Amino acid sequence: MFKGDLMFRNLRLKLTLINILIMGILLLLFILGTYFLMERQIIKQSEGVLRNLVAAIESGSADRLAEFDRTEYFYVTTNQSGIILKTYFARSDLDQRKYSEIVQKIVSGKRDKGDFDWHDHSYSFLRVPLQKGSGFLVVFVSIERDMEILGFLLAALAIAGLVCLALAFYSSLFLADKALVPIKKSWQRQRDFVADASHELRTPLAVMQTNLELVLGNPKETVEEQAVWLENIGTEVTHMAKLVDDLLFLARVDSEQQLLELSRFSLDRAIGEVIRPLLPLAAAKGIQLKQEIEADVDFSGDEKRIKQLVVILIDNALKHTPAGGEVTLALRTRGTCLELLVKDTGVGMASEHLSKIFERFYRIDNARSNNLEGTGLGLSIADWIVKSHHGSIQVKSSPGKGTSFLVTLPL
């Protein structure tokens, strides 16, 4: 297993466990909250029944007591010392002797109401002073069924919580995989970027080192005699400087530090300034550079980056067009957009490469890229410039029939 795979596997597990922990805490709070809320409701309900029973007993009305025939309750009257004077049982087969101990505790205690478990039974009680004479009336109501329901509710909530945690675990794994997709892509791009950059830098460094060794190996020769080696070194230094500049530019782009300097400028004038120094270069290669520039086109954007975009596209076309070919640069407006077209009659490329040429350091292993100088980053930079201006760039190409880049920018 690769180190990166292990890292992402551990990160996936960590994200899942964190999600499960948070979900478990929330479920636990929900279960406990629901349980205590229901328990409080049962206690409140039993208190209401007890007060109604007390009112019925104190009124001495048999009709009112008949309303509680289905309720398992009993009551006792005691003196101030807790000695039971009278006992009444409803729907219960327990006798007075079994309750004398708990009655003594209630009478001597400080609480007038509450609940307790005794001999595997659950009860609520209410203690009130006797209306006639000294002593107490203590009424008991069974809450056994209510507590059974409460216990069933707790068990059901616990089982549902475990099922939810199991579902959350698998859902968290799925979501963690989804969340890691862009991270994996970014990490892989970074690895590829570092590997490609080191490879691109290693080649000119090796050439420079070889040529320096040749120069140092012949210390008695003049500069003129070793001009070829020194020129090779100068060429590679220029190439490395360009590569480092492009790498720094893309690094700032990745860190979102490469901001645009927006202004309103004449686009046709800016393109003319860019094309002018490229005309001698095209003529020296035997390539005809045609211009179809619409006049009086104003544009809001970064003038420096737009010029850089044009240079990249024209330079790319000149590199891949043989002598006798043509490169056409056209600028025209289309409603609320403008179109910048760079078309060449060069070697072209197969369709499978069209979606990849904007990737950094992407190379086509054919005659299009052989013996051509470049950093492999130009089209990546061009793509960023277009997108940062909220535009789009399209490419069409066929082997042997040339390539065309169409840039559309909103006015």
KOLPATI-119735 format. One record per residue (C-alpha): residue number from 1; residue in one letter; z, y, x. Coordinates in steps of 0.2 Angstrom, whole numbers. Layout:
<nodes>
<seq = NUM	type = a	z = Z	y = Y	x = X>
...
</nodes>
This chain:
<nodes>
<seq = 1	type = m	z = 0	y = 0	x = 0>
<seq = 2	type = f	z = -5	y = 17	x = 7>
<seq = 3	type = k	z = 8	y = 30	x = 10>
<seq = 4	type = g	z = 1	y = 42	x = -3>
<seq = 5	type = d	z = 1	y = 28	x = -17>
<seq = 6	type = l	z = 19	y = 24	x = -13>
<seq = 7	type = m	z = 23	y = 43	x = -14>
<seq = 8	type = f	z = 14	y = 44	x = -31>
<seq = 9	type = r	z = 22	y = 28	x = -37>
<seq = 10	type = n	z = 40	y = 35	x = -33>
<seq = 11	type = l	z = 36	y = 52	x = -41>
<seq = 12	type = r	z = 29	y = 43	x = -57>
<seq = 13	type = l	z = 45	y = 33	x = -58>
<seq = 14	type = k	z = 56	y = 48	x = -54>
<seq = 15	type = l	z = 47	y = 58	x = -68>
<seq = 16	type = t	z = 50	y = 44	x = -80>
<seq = 17	type = l	z = 68	y = 42	x = -76>
<seq = 18	type = i	z = 71	y = 60	x = -78>
<seq = 19	type = n	z = 63	y = 60	x = -95>
<seq = 20	type = i	z = 72	y = 45	x = -101>
<seq = 21	type = l	z = 89	y = 52	x = -95>
<seq = 22	type = i	z = 85	y = 68	x = -105>
<seq = 23	type = m	z = 80	y = 58	x = -120>
<seq = 24	type = g	z = 95	y = 47	x = -119>
<seq = 25	type = i	z = 107	y = 62	x = -118>
<seq = 26	type = l	z = 98	y = 70	x = -133>
<seq = 27	type = l	z = 99	y = 53	x = -143>
<seq = 28	type = l	z = 117	y = 51	x = -138>
<seq = 29	type = l	z = 122	y = 68	x = -144>
<seq = 30	type = f	z = 112	y = 65	x = -160>
<seq = 31	type = i	z = 121	y = 48	x = -164>
<seq = 32	type = l	z = 138	y = 55	x = -160>
<seq = 33	type = g	z = 135	y = 71	x = -170>
<seq = 34	type = t	z = 128	y = 60	x = -185>
<seq = 35	type = y	z = 143	y = 48	x = -184>
<seq = 36	type = f	z = 156	y = 62	x = -183>
<seq = 37	type = l	z = 148	y = 72	x = -197>
<seq = 38	type = m	z = 148	y = 56	x = -209>
<seq = 39	type = e	z = 166	y = 52	x = -204>
<seq = 40	type = r	z = 171	y = 70	x = -208>
<seq = 41	type = q	z = 162	y = 68	x = -225>
<seq = 42	type = i	z = 170	y = 52	x = -229>
<seq = 43	type = i	z = 187	y = 60	x = -225>
<seq = 44	type = k	z = 183	y = 75	x = -236>
<seq = 45	type = q	z = 178	y = 64	x = -250>
<seq = 46	type = s	z = 193	y = 53	x = -249>
<seq = 47	type = e	z = 204	y = 69	x = -249>
<seq = 48	type = g	z = 196	y = 74	x = -265>
<seq = 49	type = v	z = 199	y = 58	x = -273>
<seq = 50	type = l	z = 217	y = 58	x = -268>
<seq = 51	type = r	z = 220	y = 76	x = -275>
<seq = 52	type = n	z = 212	y = 70	x = -291>
<seq = 53	type = l	z = 224	y = 55	x = -291>
<seq = 54	type = v	z = 239	y = 66	x = -288>
<seq = 55	type = a	z = 234	y = 77	x = -302>
<seq = 56	type = a	z = 232	y = 62	x = -314>
<seq = 57	type = i	z = 249	y = 54	x = -309>
<seq = 58	type = e	z = 258	y = 70	x = -311>
<seq = 59	type = s	z = 251	y = 73	x = -328>
<seq = 60	type = g	z = 256	y = 56	x = -333>
<seq = 61	type = s	z = 240	y = 54	x = -342>
<seq = 62	type = a	z = 234	y = 36	x = -344>
<seq = 63	type = d	z = 217	y = 42	x = -348>
<seq = 64	type = r	z = 215	y = 51	x = -332>
<seq = 65	type = l	z = 221	y = 37	x = -322>
<seq = 66	type = a	z = 208	y = 26	x = -331>
<seq = 67	type = e	z = 194	y = 35	x = -322>
<seq = 68	type = f	z = 200	y = 27	x = -306>
<seq = 69	type = d	z = 200	y = 9	x = -312>
<seq = 70	type = r	z = 186	y = 5	x = -299>
<seq = 71	type = t	z = 195	y = 13	x = -285>
<seq = 72	type = e	z = 207	y = 3	x = -274>
<seq = 73	type = y	z = 222	y = 14	x = -273>
<seq = 74	type = f	z = 241	y = 13	x = -275>
<seq = 75	type = y	z = 255	y = 26	x = -274>
<seq = 76	type = v	z = 274	y = 26	x = -271>
<seq = 77	type = t	z = 288	y = 38	x = -275>
<seq = 78	type = t	z = 302	y = 39	x = -262>
<seq = 79	type = n	z = 318	y = 49	x = -260>
<seq = 80	type = q	z = 320	y = 61	x = -245>
<seq = 81	type = s	z = 324	y = 46	x = -234>
<seq = 82	type = g	z = 308	y = 37	x = -237>
<seq = 83	type = i	z = 316	y = 23	x = -248>
<seq = 84	type = i	z = 303	y = 17	x = -261>
<seq = 85	type = l	z = 309	y = 21	x = -278>
<seq = 86	type = k	z = 293	y = 16	x = -288>
<seq = 87	type = t	z = 277	y = 7	x = -283>
<seq = 88	type = y	z = 260	y = 6	x = -292>
<seq = 89	type = f	z = 245	y = -5	x = -287>
<seq = 90	type = a	z = 228	y = -4	x = -293>
<seq = 91	type = r	z = 215	y = -17	x = -289>
<seq = 92	type = s	z = 227	y = -23	x = -275>
<seq = 93	type = d	z = 237	y = -39	x = -272>
<seq = 94	type = l	z = 249	y = -32	x = -259>
<seq = 95	type = d	z = 267	y = -30	x = -263>
<seq = 96	type = q	z = 279	y = -17	x = -259>
<seq = 97	type = r	z = 287	y = -25	x = -244>
<seq = 98	type = k	z = 271	y = -25	x = -234>
<seq = 99	type = y	z = 270	y = -6	x = -236>
<seq = 100	type = s	z = 288	y = -1	x = -234>
<seq = 101	type = e	z = 286	y = 2	x = -215>
<seq = 102	type = i	z = 271	y = 13	x = -216>
<seq = 103	type = v	z = 278	y = 23	x = -230>
<seq = 104	type = q	z = 294	y = 26	x = -220>
<seq = 105	type = k	z = 283	y = 33	x = -206>
<seq = 106	type = i	z = 273	y = 44	x = -218>
<seq = 107	type = v	z = 288	y = 51	x = -226>
<seq = 108	type = s	z = 297	y = 54	x = -209>
<seq = 109	type = g	z = 281	y = 61	x = -201>
<seq = 110	type = k	z = 275	y = 79	x = -201>
<seq = 111	type = r	z = 257	y = 76	x = -208>
<seq = 112	type = d	z = 255	y = 78	x = -227>
<seq = 113	type = k	z = 238	y = 69	x = -226>
<seq = 114	type = g	z = 227	y = 58	x = -215>
<seq = 115	type = d	z = 220	y = 41	x = -213>
<seq = 116	type = f	z = 226	y = 25	x = -204>
<seq = 117	type = d	z = 222	y = 7	x = -200>
<seq = 118	type = w	z = 234	y = -6	x = -205>
<seq = 119	type = h	z = 233	y = -25	x = -205>
<seq = 120	type = d	z = 214	y = -24	x = -204>
<seq = 121	type = h	z = 213	y = -11	x = -218>
<seq = 122	type = s	z = 208	y = 7	x = -218>
<seq = 123	type = y	z = 217	y = 20	x = -229>
<seq = 124	type = s	z = 218	y = 38	x = -233>
<seq = 125	type = f	z = 235	y = 45	x = -239>
<seq = 126	type = l	z = 241	y = 61	x = -247>
<seq = 127	type = r	z = 260	y = 66	x = -247>
<seq = 128	type = v	z = 266	y = 79	x = -260>
<seq = 129	type = p	z = 284	y = 83	x = -265>
<seq = 130	type = l	z = 289	y = 77	x = -282>
<seq = 131	type = q	z = 288	y = 89	x = -296>
<seq = 132	type = k	z = 305	y = 83	x = -304>
<seq = 133	type = g	z = 319	y = 79	x = -292>
<seq = 134	type = s	z = 319	y = 77	x = -273>
<seq = 135	type = g	z = 308	y = 65	x = -264>
<seq = 136	type = f	z = 289	y = 62	x = -262>
<seq = 137	type = l	z = 274	y = 56	x = -270>
<seq = 138	type = v	z = 263	y = 46	x = -258>
<seq = 139	type = v	z = 246	y = 41	x = -264>
<seq = 140	type = f	z = 235	y = 29	x = -254>
<seq = 141	type = v	z = 216	y = 26	x = -256>
<seq = 142	type = s	z = 206	y = 12	x = -247>
<seq = 143	type = i	z = 192	y = 18	x = -237>
<seq = 144	type = e	z = 187	y = 1	x = -231>
<seq = 145	type = r	z = 170	y = 1	x = -238>
<seq = 146	type = d	z = 166	y = 18	x = -232>
<seq = 147	type = m	z = 171	y = 13	x = -214>
<seq = 148	type = e	z = 160	y = -2	x = -215>
<seq = 149	type = i	z = 146	y = 9	x = -220>
<seq = 150	type = l	z = 150	y = 20	x = -206>
<seq = 151	type = g	z = 151	y = 6	x = -194>
<seq = 152	type = f	z = 134	y = 0	x = -201>
<seq = 153	type = l	z = 127	y = 17	x = -199>
<seq = 154	type = l	z = 133	y = 18	x = -181>
<seq = 155	type = a	z = 125	y = 1	x = -177>
<seq = 156	type = a	z = 109	y = 6	x = -185>
<seq = 157	type = l	z = 108	y = 22	x = -175>
<seq = 158	type = a	z = 112	y = 13	x = -159>
<seq = 159	type = i	z = 98	y = 1	x = -162>
<seq = 160	type = a	z = 86	y = 14	x = -167>
<seq = 161	type = g	z = 92	y = 24	x = -151>
<seq = 162	type = l	z = 88	y = 9	x = -140>
<seq = 163	type = v	z = 71	y = 7	x = -148>
<seq = 164	type = c	z = 67	y = 25	x = -146>
<seq = 165	type = l	z = 72	y = 24	x = -128>
<seq = 166	type = a	z = 61	y = 9	x = -125>
<seq = 167	type = l	z = 46	y = 18	x = -133>
<seq = 168	type = a	z = 51	y = 34	x = -124>
<seq = 169	type = f	z = 50	y = 24	x = -107>
<seq = 170	type = y	z = 33	y = 18	x = -110>
<seq = 171	type = s	z = 27	y = 35	x = -117>
<seq = 172	type = s	z = 35	y = 43	x = -102>
<seq = 173	type = l	z = 25	y = 32	x = -90>
<seq = 174	type = f	z = 9	y = 36	x = -99>
<seq = 175	type = l	z = 13	y = 55	x = -99>
<seq = 176	type = a	z = 18	y = 54	x = -81>
<seq = 177	type = d	z = 1	y = 46	x = -76>
<seq = 178	type = k	z = -7	y = 60	x = -86>
<seq = 179	type = a	z = 3	y = 73	x = -77>
<seq = 180	type = l	z = 0	y = 66	x = -60>
<seq = 181	type = v	z = -19	y = 66	x = -62>
<seq = 182	type = p	z = -22	y = 84	x = -57>
<seq = 183	type = i	z = -9	y = 82	x = -43>
<seq = 184	type = k	z = -18	y = 67	x = -36>
<seq = 185	type = k	z = -34	y = 76	x = -37>
<seq = 186	type = s	z = -27	y = 91	x = -28>
<seq = 187	type = w	z = -18	y = 80	x = -15>
<seq = 188	type = q	z = -34	y = 70	x = -12>
<seq = 189	type = r	z = -44	y = 86	x = -11>
<seq = 190	type = q	z = -32	y = 93	x = 2>
<seq = 191	type = r	z = -33	y = 77	x = 12>
<seq = 192	type = d	z = -52	y = 77	x = 11>
<seq = 193	type = f	z = -52	y = 96	x = 16>
<seq = 194	type = v	z = -41	y = 93	x = 31>
<seq = 195	type = a	z = -51	y = 78	x = 37>
<seq = 196	type = d	z = -68	y = 87	x = 35>
<seq = 197	type = a	z = -61	y = 103	x = 43>
<seq = 198	type = s	z = -54	y = 94	x = 58>
<seq = 199	type = h	z = -71	y = 84	x = 59>
<seq = 200	type = e	z = -81	y = 100	x = 58>
<seq = 201	type = l	z = -70	y = 109	x = 71>
<seq = 202	type = r	z = -70	y = 94	x = 83>
<seq = 203	type = t	z = -89	y = 94	x = 85>
<seq = 204	type = p	z = -91	y = 112	x = 91>
<seq = 205	type = l	z = -75	y = 109	x = 102>
<seq = 206	type = a	z = -83	y = 94	x = 110>
<seq = 207	type = v	z = -99	y = 103	x = 113>
<seq = 208	type = m	z = -90	y = 118	x = 121>
<seq = 209	type = q	z = -79	y = 106	x = 132>
<seq = 210	type = t	z = -95	y = 97	x = 138>
<seq = 211	type = n	z = -104	y = 113	x = 142>
<seq = 212	type = l	z = -89	y = 120	x = 151>
<seq = 213	type = e	z = -87	y = 104	x = 162>
<seq = 214	type = l	z = -105	y = 107	x = 167>
<seq = 215	type = v	z = -102	y = 125	x = 171>
<seq = 216	type = l	z = -86	y = 121	x = 181>
<seq = 217	type = g	z = -95	y = 106	x = 189>
<seq = 218	type = n	z = -107	y = 118	x = 197>
<seq = 219	type = p	z = -97	y = 133	x = 204>
<seq = 220	type = k	z = -110	y = 139	x = 216>
<seq = 221	type = e	z = -123	y = 141	x = 203>
<seq = 222	type = t	z = -126	y = 159	x = 196>
<seq = 223	type = v	z = -123	y = 164	x = 178>
<seq = 224	type = e	z = -142	y = 165	x = 176>
<seq = 225	type = e	z = -144	y = 147	x = 182>
<seq = 226	type = q	z = -131	y = 141	x = 170>
<seq = 227	type = a	z = -137	y = 152	x = 156>
<seq = 228	type = v	z = -142	y = 137	x = 145>
<seq = 229	type = w	z = -124	y = 130	x = 145>
<seq = 230	type = l	z = -116	y = 147	x = 142>
<seq = 231	type = e	z = -128	y = 150	x = 127>
<seq = 232	type = n	z = -123	y = 133	x = 120>
<seq = 233	type = i	z = -105	y = 138	x = 121>
<seq = 234	type = g	z = -109	y = 155	x = 113>
<seq = 235	type = t	z = -118	y = 146	x = 99>
<seq = 236	type = e	z = -103	y = 135	x = 96>
<seq = 237	type = v	z = -91	y = 149	x = 96>
<seq = 238	type = t	z = -101	y = 158	x = 83>
<seq = 239	type = h	z = -102	y = 143	x = 73>
<seq = 240	type = m	z = -83	y = 140	x = 74>
<seq = 241	type = a	z = -79	y = 158	x = 70>
<seq = 242	type = k	z = -90	y = 156	x = 54>
<seq = 243	type = l	z = -81	y = 140	x = 50>
<seq = 244	type = v	z = -64	y = 147	x = 52>
<seq = 245	type = d	z = -68	y = 162	x = 42>
<seq = 246	type = d	z = -74	y = 151	x = 28>
<seq = 247	type = l	z = -59	y = 140	x = 29>
<seq = 248	type = l	z = -47	y = 155	x = 28>
<seq = 249	type = f	z = -57	y = 162	x = 13>
<seq = 250	type = l	z = -56	y = 145	x = 3>
<seq = 251	type = a	z = -37	y = 144	x = 8>
<seq = 252	type = r	z = -34	y = 161	x = 0>
<seq = 253	type = v	z = -44	y = 155	x = -15>
<seq = 254	type = d	z = -33	y = 139	x = -17>
<seq = 255	type = s	z = -17	y = 149	x = -15>
<seq = 256	type = e	z = -24	y = 163	x = -28>
<seq = 257	type = q	z = -23	y = 176	x = -15>
<seq = 258	type = q	z = -41	y = 180	x = -14>
<seq = 259	type = l	z = -42	y = 195	x = -26>
<seq = 260	type = l	z = -58	y = 204	x = -32>
<seq = 261	type = e	z = -60	y = 222	x = -29>
<seq = 262	type = l	z = -69	y = 227	x = -45>
<seq = 263	type = s	z = -80	y = 243	x = -47>
<seq = 264	type = r	z = -95	y = 249	x = -55>
<seq = 265	type = f	z = -111	y = 248	x = -44>
<seq = 266	type = s	z = -129	y = 247	x = -44>
<seq = 267	type = l	z = -134	y = 229	x = -42>
<seq = 268	type = d	z = -152	y = 231	x = -38>
<seq = 269	type = r	z = -147	y = 243	x = -24>
<seq = 270	type = a	z = -134	y = 231	x = -17>
<seq = 271	type = i	z = -147	y = 217	x = -17>
<seq = 272	type = g	z = -159	y = 227	x = -9>
<seq = 273	type = e	z = -147	y = 231	x = 5>
<seq = 274	type = v	z = -144	y = 212	x = 7>
<seq = 275	type = i	z = -162	y = 207	x = 7>
<seq = 276	type = r	z = -168	y = 220	x = 20>
<seq = 277	type = p	z = -161	y = 212	x = 36>
<seq = 278	type = l	z = -166	y = 195	x = 29>
<seq = 279	type = l	z = -185	y = 199	x = 29>
<seq = 280	type = p	z = -187	y = 198	x = 48>
<seq = 281	type = l	z = -178	y = 181	x = 48>
<seq = 282	type = a	z = -189	y = 174	x = 34>
<seq = 283	type = a	z = -205	y = 181	x = 43>
<seq = 284	type = a	z = -199	y = 173	x = 60>
<seq = 285	type = k	z = -198	y = 156	x = 51>
<seq = 286	type = g	z = -215	y = 159	x = 43>
<seq = 287	type = i	z = -208	y = 160	x = 25>
<seq = 288	type = q	z = -213	y = 172	x = 12>
<seq = 289	type = l	z = -198	y = 181	x = 4>
<seq = 290	type = k	z = -203	y = 187	x = -13>
<seq = 291	type = q	z = -193	y = 200	x = -23>
<seq = 292	type = e	z = -193	y = 202	x = -42>
<seq = 293	type = i	z = -179	y = 215	x = -44>
<seq = 294	type = e	z = -177	y = 224	x = -61>
<seq = 295	type = a	z = -172	y = 242	x = -58>
<seq = 296	type = d	z = -157	y = 252	x = -64>
<seq = 297	type = v	z = -146	y = 237	x = -66>
<seq = 298	type = d	z = -127	y = 242	x = -66>
<seq = 299	type = f	z = -114	y = 229	x = -64>
<seq = 300	type = s	z = -95	y = 229	x = -64>
<seq = 301	type = g	z = -88	y = 217	x = -51>
<seq = 302	type = d	z = -84	y = 215	x = -33>
<seq = 303	type = e	z = -99	y = 222	x = -24>
<seq = 304	type = k	z = -94	y = 214	x = -7>
<seq = 305	type = r	z = -93	y = 196	x = -15>
<seq = 306	type = i	z = -109	y = 198	x = -25>
<seq = 307	type = k	z = -118	y = 203	x = -9>
<seq = 308	type = q	z = -110	y = 188	x = -1>
<seq = 309	type = l	z = -116	y = 177	x = -15>
<seq = 310	type = v	z = -134	y = 183	x = -13>
<seq = 311	type = v	z = -133	y = 180	x = 6>
<seq = 312	type = i	z = -127	y = 162	x = 4>
<seq = 313	type = l	z = -141	y = 158	x = -9>
<seq = 314	type = i	z = -155	y = 166	x = 1>
<seq = 315	type = d	z = -148	y = 159	x = 18>
<seq = 316	type = n	z = -147	y = 141	x = 10>
<seq = 317	type = a	z = -165	y = 143	x = 3>
<seq = 318	type = l	z = -172	y = 149	x = 20>
<seq = 319	type = k	z = -164	y = 134	x = 29>
<seq = 320	type = h	z = -171	y = 121	x = 18>
<seq = 321	type = t	z = -189	y = 128	x = 16>
<seq = 322	type = p	z = -202	y = 124	x = 30>
<seq = 323	type = a	z = -214	y = 136	x = 37>
<seq = 324	type = g	z = -227	y = 142	x = 25>
<seq = 325	type = g	z = -216	y = 140	x = 10>
<seq = 326	type = e	z = -209	y = 153	x = -1>
<seq = 327	type = v	z = -192	y = 159	x = -7>
<seq = 328	type = t	z = -191	y = 170	x = -23>
<seq = 329	type = l	z = -177	y = 181	x = -28>
<seq = 330	type = a	z = -177	y = 188	x = -45>
<seq = 331	type = l	z = -165	y = 199	x = -55>
<seq = 332	type = r	z = -167	y = 202	x = -73>
<seq = 333	type = t	z = -156	y = 206	x = -88>
<seq = 334	type = r	z = -155	y = 195	x = -104>
<seq = 335	type = g	z = -146	y = 204	x = -118>
<seq = 336	type = t	z = -127	y = 206	x = -113>
<seq = 337	type = c	z = -130	y = 195	x = -97>
<seq = 338	type = l	z = -140	y = 196	x = -81>
<seq = 339	type = e	z = -148	y = 182	x = -72>
<seq = 340	type = l	z = -150	y = 180	x = -53>
<seq = 341	type = l	z = -163	y = 167	x = -48>
<seq = 342	type = v	z = -166	y = 161	x = -31>
<seq = 343	type = k	z = -180	y = 148	x = -30>
<seq = 344	type = d	z = -188	y = 140	x = -15>
<seq = 345	type = t	z = -202	y = 128	x = -11>
<seq = 346	type = g	z = -192	y = 117	x = 1>
<seq = 347	type = v	z = -188	y = 99	x = 3>
<seq = 348	type = g	z = -178	y = 98	x = -13>
<seq = 349	type = m	z = -165	y = 85	x = -17>
<seq = 350	type = a	z = -162	y = 70	x = -28>
<seq = 351	type = s	z = -153	y = 73	x = -45>
<seq = 352	type = e	z = -138	y = 63	x = -40>
<seq = 353	type = h	z = -133	y = 76	x = -28>
<seq = 354	type = l	z = -134	y = 91	x = -40>
<seq = 355	type = s	z = -117	y = 89	x = -47>
<seq = 356	type = k	z = -109	y = 87	x = -29>
<seq = 357	type = i	z = -117	y = 101	x = -19>
<seq = 358	type = f	z = -103	y = 113	x = -23>
<seq = 359	type = e	z = -90	y = 102	x = -16>
<seq = 360	type = r	z = -83	y = 107	x = 1>
<seq = 361	type = f	z = -92	y = 99	x = 16>
<seq = 362	type = y	z = -103	y = 89	x = 5>
<seq = 363	type = r	z = -118	y = 83	x = 15>
<seq = 364	type = i	z = -135	y = 75	x = 9>
<seq = 365	type = d	z = -140	y = 62	x = 22>
<seq = 366	type = n	z = -158	y = 66	x = 22>
<seq = 367	type = a	z = -171	y = 78	x = 30>
<seq = 368	type = r	z = -163	y = 92	x = 19>
<seq = 369	type = s	z = -148	y = 92	x = 30>
<seq = 370	type = n	z = -154	y = 86	x = 47>
<seq = 371	type = n	z = -153	y = 98	x = 62>
<seq = 372	type = l	z = -147	y = 112	x = 51>
<seq = 373	type = e	z = -133	y = 123	x = 56>
<seq = 374	type = g	z = -120	y = 127	x = 43>
<seq = 375	type = t	z = -102	y = 125	x = 38>
<seq = 376	type = g	z = -105	y = 115	x = 22>
<seq = 377	type = l	z = -94	y = 128	x = 13>
<seq = 378	type = g	z = -106	y = 141	x = 8>
<seq = 379	type = l	z = -110	y = 134	x = -10>
<seq = 380	type = s	z = -92	y = 131	x = -13>
<seq = 381	type = i	z = -89	y = 149	x = -9>
<seq = 382	type = a	z = -104	y = 154	x = -20>
<seq = 383	type = d	z = -97	y = 144	x = -35>
<seq = 384	type = w	z = -80	y = 153	x = -34>
<seq = 385	type = i	z = -88	y = 170	x = -33>
<seq = 386	type = v	z = -98	y = 166	x = -49>
<seq = 387	type = k	z = -84	y = 159	x = -58>
<seq = 388	type = s	z = -72	y = 173	x = -53>
<seq = 389	type = h	z = -84	y = 185	x = -62>
<seq = 390	type = h	z = -84	y = 174	x = -77>
<seq = 391	type = g	z = -101	y = 168	x = -74>
<seq = 392	type = s	z = -110	y = 151	x = -72>
<seq = 393	type = i	z = -122	y = 144	x = -59>
<seq = 394	type = q	z = -135	y = 130	x = -62>
<seq = 395	type = v	z = -146	y = 121	x = -50>
<seq = 396	type = k	z = -162	y = 112	x = -53>
<seq = 397	type = s	z = -171	y = 102	x = -39>
<seq = 398	type = s	z = -184	y = 88	x = -36>
<seq = 399	type = p	z = -188	y = 80	x = -19>
<seq = 400	type = g	z = -202	y = 88	x = -11>
<seq = 401	type = k	z = -204	y = 102	x = -25>
<seq = 402	type = g	z = -190	y = 114	x = -20>
<seq = 403	type = t	z = -174	y = 120	x = -27>
<seq = 404	type = s	z = -169	y = 134	x = -39>
<seq = 405	type = f	z = -151	y = 142	x = -42>
<seq = 406	type = l	z = -149	y = 152	x = -58>
<seq = 407	type = v	z = -133	y = 163	x = -59>
<seq = 408	type = t	z = -129	y = 170	x = -75>
<seq = 409	type = l	z = -116	y = 184	x = -76>
<seq = 410	type = p	z = -109	y = 194	x = -91>
<seq = 411	type = l	z = -113	y = 213	x = -91>
</nodes>
